[in-house]
Amino acid sequence: MKRTLQYLFKGLAILLPIVVTFALLQWLLVTIETWLKPIWITLLGESSYFPGLAFISFLGIALLIGFSSRWNFIDSLWQLPGKLINRLPLLRSLYGTINDVFEMMSGKNFAEESVVLVTLPGSKLRLIGIVTKKSGIKGDRLSELMEGDQVAVFLPMSYNVGGYMVIVPADCIESLTMKPADALQLTISGGLGKNHSGKID
């Protein structure tokens, strides 16, 4: 019986991530198809439309928007919808959470040389973190709370979109040659994901 349960859990561990991934992918494809298909049918006609055109056009639109955001003026225009949503009480929390997740996972808000190994004061415990703030920045509320030799470090949690922000002395951190996005993925996966560059002594 025990061995049967082990095989069952192992099978679920293999199947469930695949099922969830395909379910999310199906939802995304259906949503995009539902939104863009009528537009293409209006422009091209029913006979000229083929399945997948809506998704291809969606990727093209995303690429175009990403490319055009290089210019500050156009980027500010793309930011307007998000700013408007942030002012709506019912949508602000949901939009902010989704936006924060994507930006955190991409490492957008972190500097390239900000991944560190943190040794907690008075402990031998070491954690992978990302420096988010240093002291001495005028007008920054968090920076002004820190003493001269302190830094704020974000510590991501394994198998969870979240983490902790700790303030530690600068001599408690050691720089790692790792990109922030790789550090996040490595930590969130509990070290069980693909190998990433980064030396930990």
N, C-alpha and C positions, 0 to 999 in steps of 0.2 A: 504493500500500500504506500509506504513511504517513497519508494522508487517511482511509483506511478505518479505521485504528486510532484516529484521533482521533474519528471518528464513533462507534466502538464504545465508547470510554471515556466519551464524552459521554452516550451512551445508558445505560450502566451507572450513571453518576452520577445520572441522572434516575430510573432504575428501582429501583436497590437500596434507597435510603432508603424508597421507597414500599412495596416488598416487605417490608422489615424492620418497618416501622411496622404494616402490616396483619397480619404474622405475630404480633407481640407483642400486638396488639389481639385477634386470634383466640384466642391462648393465654389471655388474661385473661378473655374472655367464656366460653370453654369451661370454665375452672377455676371461675368463679363459678357458672355454670349447673350444673355437676356437684355443687357443694357445697349450693346453696340450692334447686334444683329439687325434690329429694325432700321437703324440709320443706314447701314450698308445696303439693305434691301431697297430702301427709298432711293438711294443714289444709283445703284447698279441694276436693280430689278431682281426678282426672285430667281430667275434662271442663271444669273451670273454669280450669285452668292454661293460660296462653298464653306462647309464646316471648318472652323479654325481661323477664318479670316478675321473674326472679331478679336480673338486672342492675339493674333499677329499684329493687328492694328493697335491693340492696347499696349503691347511691348514697344511698338514704334512711338506711340504717344509718350510713354514713360521715358524712352531714350531721348526724344526731342526736348521734353521738359527738363530732364537732367542736364542736357547739353546747354540749353538756353539759360540755365540758372548760373552759368559762369559770370554773367553780367549782373551787376548789383541791382540795376533798375528792374530788369525782368524778374530776377529772383525775388525782389520785394513784392512784385505783383503776384507771383505764385504763393507767397506767404500770406496774402490777404484772406483767402478762405479759411485757413487755419486760425488766423487771428479773430475772425468773425465767430468761428465755432467756439473758441475759448471764452467768448463773452456770453454764450448761451448756457444757463445753469445746468440744463439736463444733459447736454452733450459735452460740456467742458471736461468733466472727469473721464469719460470714456475716451474721447479723442486724445486727451493729454496722456492717458495711460498707454494707449496704442502707440502714440508718437514717441514716447519715452522709451518703450521697449525696442522699437526699430532703431532709434538713435543709439541706445545703449549697446545693442547687439552689433551694430556696425562700428562702434568705437568712435562715433562722430564727435562726441563732446570731450574726448580725451586726447592729450598730446601724444605724439608718437613715442616719446621717450619717458613715458609716465608709468610703465609697469614695474612694480617693485615687489620684493619679498619682505614682508613685515614680520619682525620678531617682537611680540608683545612684551612690554616692559615687565621685568620680574618673572618671565616665563621662557621656556624653551620652544614654545609653540610658534610655528612660522606659517604665515598665510600669504597667498598671492593676492595682491591688491593693485589698485590704480590710483595714482596721486591726482586728486581733483582740485586741490587748492593749496597755495603756499601763503605764509604770513607776509605782511607788509604791503598788501594791495589796498590802496586807498579807495574808500567808497564801497568796498565789498564787506558785507556784514559778517560773513564767516571768517574771512581773513583777519578782520579787526579783532575777532575774539581769540585768535591764536597768538601765542608768544613767538618771539623771534626765531626760535629753533624748532618750531612745530610745523607739521604738514597734515592736511586732511587726506585720508586714504579711503577709497571705496573698496569694500571687501564683498565680492559677489558670493552668492550662496549656491551650493550645488543642487541641481534639479529643481530650481526655483528661480523665477524672474524677480530678483530682488537682492537685497544685501544690507550691509551695515556701513555707516560712515564713522570712522574712528579718527581721532586726532592724536598723533604720536610724535615724539621727538624725532628730528631728522636722522639721528644716529641709529634709529630702530629700523631704518629701511635700507634695502640694498637693490640697486637697479638691475633689471633683467632685460636681456636683449630679446624682447618679444613684443609684437604688436598688441594694442589694447583689445582689438576684436578677437585675436587668437587667445589671449589670456582669459577673456570672458567665456569663450566657448570651452576652453580647457577646464576652467573652474566649474562652470555650470554642469558640465558632463561628469564631474567628479573624477576627472583624469582618465575616464574610460573611453573617450573619443579618440579621434585620430591624433597622431603625434604632432606637436607644434614645436617650433624652434624656441629655445629659451633654456638657459643653463641654470640649474638649481643645485647648489653644492650641498 
